[in-house]
Amino acid sequence: MPSKGFLRRLLVLGERQALQDLKVYAELGQKATDILSSQLSQISSKQDGSVSQIRAIEKKGDDLTMSFKSEITQGAINSTLLGHLLNLVETCDDILDKTLYLSREIQRMSHFLDANPELSGYVKEEAYVKFSTMLEYNKKALENLNNMLLAGDLEQLRGFRKAIESLEEDVDDIKDDLIDRVYVQATKMHYLVFTHIMNTVHRIDDMLDDCEDASDLVMTISSSVSR
């Protein structure tokens, strides 16, 4: 739960102190990403436990979001800053929502491949290798977002923001390369394998987009209240 002084610190001490409360989202996102990465190589009997762990993380994020929104909207702050803060909270929460979606998709595919082991080659040996790399970049982006929320000045913020942008571009390249390869192999793929790979690669890429959007909002908020 956010500390009760979140809004007070925003209004009295400034955003650098108050935004530190939001770092819990980045920490939860990193934990969920670690579990997602492990799911890529887990046998199906282990998948249910991983999904349950991520569901618990996502639920904690939902509870945090409700608490943050309640405290933010009860404060006497200007509408522009309020809108940016609410968007930042929603964007951080959306990252956790996506981890649960991905976890359940990986779980479903694991059970499908157990029943159809002859189809597992491309999924496990190529697509999931790419997904693992993308998730590592996502962890790095979340780490940089966490650093932004703890940063002491705008110059530091810009550096972390640039690092997130670079990671997002790298993930875009991996995504495009994988999609190109999938289309070449499409006529040889089961339709569920094709759909799973396409949905998953886009959703992981969306997580990096959310990190970049969150970093933009942190920059906007910090710049506006530092004037």
N, C-alpha and C positions, 0 to 999 in steps of 0.2 A: 504494500500500500504506500502511496506517496506520503511524505511527511506533511504534517498539518501546516507547516510554514512555507509551503511551496509558493503560494500567491503572494504572501507577505514579502518573501525574499525577492520575488520578481519586481514588486513595486518599490521596495525600500532599498534593497541591496543591489538590485540589478540582475540582468539575465544570466550573467556568468555563474552566479551562485544558484539561482533558481533552476536553470536548465540542467544542473547536475542531477536533479531528481529524476529526469527522464532517461538517464543512462541505464536504468534498469531494463528498458526495452532492448537496448543493444546487448546487454548481458544475457537476457533471456533468448534473444535471437541467436547468439553464438552457441548457447547450450543446445537449442533446437537443431541448429545446423550440424553440430557434431553428431547428434543422434541420427539425422537424415543421412549423413555420410556413412555411418555404420550400417544403416539399413540396406544400402546398395550391395553389400556383400553378405548380408545375413540370410540364413536359411529361413523358410517361411514360419517355422515354429517359434522363432524369436521375434517376428514382426509385430505381433500383437502387443508385446510389452513395450516396444519402441513407440508404437502409435499411442499407447496409453500415456507414456511419458510426455510426448509432444502435446497431446490433448490437454494434459495438466498445465503445461507451460502456456498454451494458448488461452486456457481459461484464466490463468493468473493475469495474462495480458488484458483480457476483457475486463476483469475486475479493476485493474489499474486504470484503464481507459475511462471507465465510469467515474472513478474517484477523481481523476485529473479533470475531466470535463465539468464535474460538479463544482470543484473548487475554482476553476478558471472562470466559469460563467457567473459565479457569485461575486466576483471582484469588480471594482470600479476601474476598469481599464478601457482604453479607447477601442472602438470596434475593429479597426484594422489589425492591431496587435492581437486582439482576442481571436480574430479569424485565423491569423497565422499560427497561433498556439494550438487552436483546435485542429487545424489541418496537420500540424506536426504530430500531435497525439494520434490522430486517425491514421496517418501514414506509418508511424511506428507500429501501431496495432495491426495494420494490414500485413506487415512483414510476417508477424506471428501467425496470422490467419493462413497465409500461403504455406508456411511450413507444415501446418496440419493437413492441408489439401495434398501436398506432395507426399507426406508420410503415408496417407491413406492410399494414394495412387501406387506407391512403391509396394505397399502391402498387398494390394489387389493383384498387381503384376506378379509378385512372388508366388502367390497361390496359383495363378494361371500357368506360370512356367513349371511349377511342380507337376501339374497335370499334363503339360506339353513340353517336356524337356528338350525336344528337338528344336524348339524355337528360341532357346535361351542364348545361343551363340552370339548373335549380333547385339542383343540387349546387354548382356553381361560383359562382353569383350570389347565393345566399342562405345555404345551409348553411355553405359554406366561409368566407364572410364572418363568420358567427357563431363558427365554430371558431377563426378567427384572433384574434378578440377574446378568446375564452376562454383561448387559449394565452398571450396577453399577460398576462392576469391570473394565469395559472399561473406565469409567469416572475417576476412581482412577488411572488407568495406564496413562491416559492423564495428570492428575494432576502431577504425578511423572515425566513424560516427560517434562512438563512445568518447574518443579523444576530443572531438569537436565540442561535445557537451561539457568537457572538463577544461577546455582551453582558456588561457588567460588573456588573450588579445586577438584582434582581428587578423593579424598576420599569421598566427598559428592556425586560425580557422581556415584561412585561404589555402594553406598548405595541405591540411587534412581533406578539405573539399576537393582539391586537385587530385589527391591520391584516390579518392572514391570515384571521381570521373574517369581516371585512367583504368581502374579495375572494371568499371562498367563497360568501357570500350573493349577491353580484353574479352570479357564475357560475351559481348556482342559478336566478336570475331569467332569465338568457339561455337556459339549458337548457329551462326550462318554456315560455318563449315559443316557442322553436323547435319543441318537441314539439307544442304546440298547432297551429302552422302546418302541421306535417307531417301531422297527423291530418286537417286540413281538405283537404289535397291528396292524401291517401293513395290514393284510387280512381284518380287520374290518374298515379300513380307506378309504375314498374317495381318489383317486389318487392325486387330487390337494392339499388336506390337507397334504398328505405324502410329496409331492414335496416341498410345502411351508415350512414345518418344517425343512426338510433336508437342503434346500438351505439357509434358514435363520440362522440356527445354525452354519453352516459352515462359512457363511459370517461374523457373529459376531465374531467367533473365529479368522477369518482372520484379523479383526481389531486389536485384541490383538497381533497377530503376527506382524502386521505393527508397533505397538507401540514398541514391543521388537526390531524389526529391526532398527527402528529410534534411540532407545536408544544405540544400538551397534554402529551406525554411529556417534552419538554424542561422545561416548567414544573414538572412533578411531580418530576423528577430534581433540578432545581436547588433547588426548595423543600425537598426532603427532606434534602439534604446540606448545606444552608446553615443548618440549625437549630443 
